[in-house]
Amino acid sequence: MPTLVPRPALRPREQWLALLDKFEVGHPQALRVVHVPQGVVQATTGEPPGRIVLEGAPAHVLMFNVSPVQALRQFREGRTFITDMLHGEMTLLPRGVPSEWSWNSACDRLDVIVPAEVFGDGSQLDVRDRFVFRDAEIEAICHLLYHELSSHPEPERLYLESLILQLATLLLQRHSTASAASCALPSGGLTRIQARRTLDYIECNLNRTLTLAELARIADRSLHHFARMFKQTFGMAPHRYVLERRVDHARQLLRTSDAPLADISLDSGFCSQSHFTSTFRRMVGASPREFQKYFRQHHPGH
């Protein structure tokens, strides 16, 4: 059931559909796949019953069940496991392990593909093989990922990166072969110099895509620890801070500029006008045009 990590030349969504075709499994009602530097996230709705065989993938696969109940048969490394997976239960497949999957009813699920090099610091994440388990914190992250992919046509990529990194950290701490010492997280936040340098960089690059990896480099911190230290310093996650600054920048432009909304959205770092409008409405409580009209009515001459 989980997807394969694609070769660079292949698109993950098309690769998965081709695999379903190979094993004569019908296509799902909805399939959203997003590739970010920390891995691949795939949200599937209404995938018909079927059976597939997967070669060993070069990355770890966490399959999270979103269906109320999912009858699932897994086979790998000479072992067979048959269970009725409940909503919120998950299975964890280590990289390099061939597997066979079969299910007998329509399937809603989330697949999270996590490379061993997810932390970007030279370390390797090696997870344990788990046929079925629960983890309340990982479950909460998976629900957020599934909602972001299935509810938003243009999901916030920095947000997805942050969630996958949180998930990978929990896998390291609770479901890996790592020693307790290697799982320890340093205490404290960013230094004043690191914080100032990071904020200045964000401010100068609001109009383009930002990644956690580049922000961590600017702060001279490892990707593994940067997001947690940023939140400890500023009281919010990096993706939330960047989003708020983009919306604030857009508000200022709406007050002072007659530029088209499409130009304002791009100048503020949004990938499209529709993405800008939906995000602005969610955070401000009014559309950009409504905000601009209200401001000019109540502040003539500005």
Residue pairs with C-beta under 8 A, 6 or more apart in sequence:
1 52
1 63
1 72
1 101
1 103
1 107
1 109
1 111
2 54
2 57
2 61
2 62
2 63
2 93
2 101
2 111
2 113
3 12
3 15
3 16
3 19
3 33
3 40
3 42
3 61
3 111
3 113
4 15
4 16
4 19
4 54
4 55
4 57
5 12
5 40
5 57
5 58
5 59
5 113
5 115
6 12
6 15
6 40
11 33
12 33
12 35
12 40
12 42
13 31
13 33
13 42
16 31
16 33
16 42
17 27
17 31
19 52
19 54
20 26
20 27
20 47
20 50
20 52
22 52
23 50
23 51
23 52
23 53
24 50
25 47
25 48
25 49
25 50
25 51
25 52
26 47
26 48
26 50
27 47
27 48
28 44
28 45
28 46
28 47
28 48
28 107
29 45
29 46
29 47
30 43
30 44
30 45
30 46
30 150
31 42
31 43
31 44
31 45
31 47
32 42
32 43
32 149
32 150
33 40
33 41
33 42
33 43
34 40
34 41
34 42
34 149
34 155
34 157
34 160
36 157
36 160
36 161
36 164
36 211
37 161
37 211
37 212
37 213
38 114
38 115
38 118
38 161
38 164
38 165
38 168
38 212
39 59
39 112
39 113
39 114
39 115
39 118
39 164
39 168
40 59
40 111
40 112
40 113
41 110
41 111
41 112
41 113
41 145
41 149
41 160
41 164
42 110
42 111
42 112
42 113
42 149
43 110
43 145
43 146
43 149
43 150
44 107
44 108
44 109
44 110
44 111
45 66
45 108
45 150
46 106
46 107
46 108
47 106
47 107
47 108
47 109
48 106
48 107
49 103
49 104
49 105
49 106
49 107
50 102
50 103
51 100
51 101
51 102
52 100
52 101
52 102
53 98
53 99
53 100
53 101
54 98
54 99
54 100
54 101
55 98
56 95
56 96
56 97
56 98
57 93
57 95
57 96
57 113
58 95
58 96
58 115
59 95
59 113
59 114
59 115
59 116
60 92
60 93
60 94
60 95
60 113
60 114
60 115
60 116
60 125
60 127
60 171
61 92
61 93
61 111
61 112
61 113
61 114
62 90
62 91
62 92
62 93
62 111
62 112
62 114
62 138
62 142
62 167
62 171
63 90
63 91
63 92
63 93
63 109
63 110
63 111
64 88
64 90
64 109
64 110
64 111
64 112
64 138
64 139
64 142
64 146
65 72
65 85
65 86
65 87
65 88
65 89
65 90
65 108
65 109
66 87
66 108
66 109
66 110
66 146
67 85
67 87
67 105
67 106
67 107
67 108
67 109
68 86
68 87
69 84
69 85
69 86
69 87
70 84
70 85
70 103
70 105
70 107
70 109
71 82
71 83
71 84
71 85
71 103
71 104
71 105
72 82
72 83
72 84
72 85
72 91
72 101
72 102
72 103
73 80
73 81
73 82
73 100
73 101
73 102
73 103
74 80
74 81
74 82
74 91
74 99
74 100
74 101
74 131
75 81
75 99
75 100
75 101
76 93
76 97
76 98
76 99
76 100
76 129
77 97
77 129
79 131
81 131
81 132
83 131
83 132
85 91
85 132
88 134
88 139
89 132
89 133
89 134
90 130
90 132
90 133
90 134
90 135
90 138
90 139
90 142
91 130
91 131
91 132
91 133
92 127
92 128
92 129
92 130
92 133
92 171
92 175
93 99
93 129
94 126
94 127
94 128
94 129
95 115
95 116
97 129
110 142
110 145
110 146
110 149
112 142
112 145
112 164
112 167
114 125
114 127
114 164
114 167
114 168
114 171
115 125
116 124
116 125
116 126
117 124
117 125
118 125
118 164
118 165
118 168
119 125
119 165
119 168
119 172
119 222
119 223
119 224
120 213
120 216
120 222
120 223
120 224
121 222
121 223
121 224
123 182
123 224
125 168
125 171
125 172
125 176
125 178
126 176
126 177
126 178
127 171
127 175
127 176
127 177
128 175
128 176
128 177
130 175
133 175
135 170
135 174
135 175
137 170
138 167
138 170
138 171
141 163
141 166
141 167
141 170
142 167
144 163
145 160
145 163
145 164
145 167
148 155
148 156
148 159
148 160
148 163
149 155
152 278
153 274
153 275
154 271
154 272
154 274
154 275
156 239
156 243
157 209
157 211
158 210
158 211
158 212
158 238
158 239
158 242
158 243
159 239
159 243
161 211
161 212
161 239
162 212
162 227
162 237
162 238
162 239
165 212
165 223
165 224
165 227
166 227
169 185
169 224
172 178
172 182
172 183
173 183
176 183
185 225
185 228
186 225
186 229
188 229
188 232
189 195
189 229
189 230
189 232
189 233
190 198
190 219
190 221
190 229
190 230
190 232
190 233
194 219
194 220
194 221
195 219
195 233
195 234
197 218
197 219
198 215
198 218
198 219
198 230
201 215
201 218
202 210
202 215
202 241
202 242
202 245
203 245
206 242
206 245
206 246
206 249
206 268
206 269
207 266
207 267
207 268
207 269
208 269
209 269
209 271
210 242
210 269
212 223
212 226
212 227
212 238
213 223
215 226
215 230
215 238
216 222
216 223
216 226
219 226
219 229
219 230
221 229
226 238
227 237
227 238
230 237
230 238
230 241
231 237
231 238
234 241
236 244
242 269
243 279
243 283
244 283
246 268
246 269
246 270
246 279
247 268
247 279
247 280
247 283
247 284
249 267
249 268
249 269
250 264
250 265
250 267
250 268
250 270
250 276
250 280
250 288
251 284
251 291
253 259
253 264
253 267
253 268
254 264
254 288
254 291
254 292
254 295
255 292
255 295
255 299
255 302
256 302
257 264
259 267
261 273
261 276
261 277
261 288
261 289
262 273
264 276
264 288
265 272
265 273
265 275
265 276
265 277
268 276
270 276
270 279
276 288
277 287
277 288
280 286
280 287
280 288
280 291
281 287
284 291
286 294
295 302
296 302
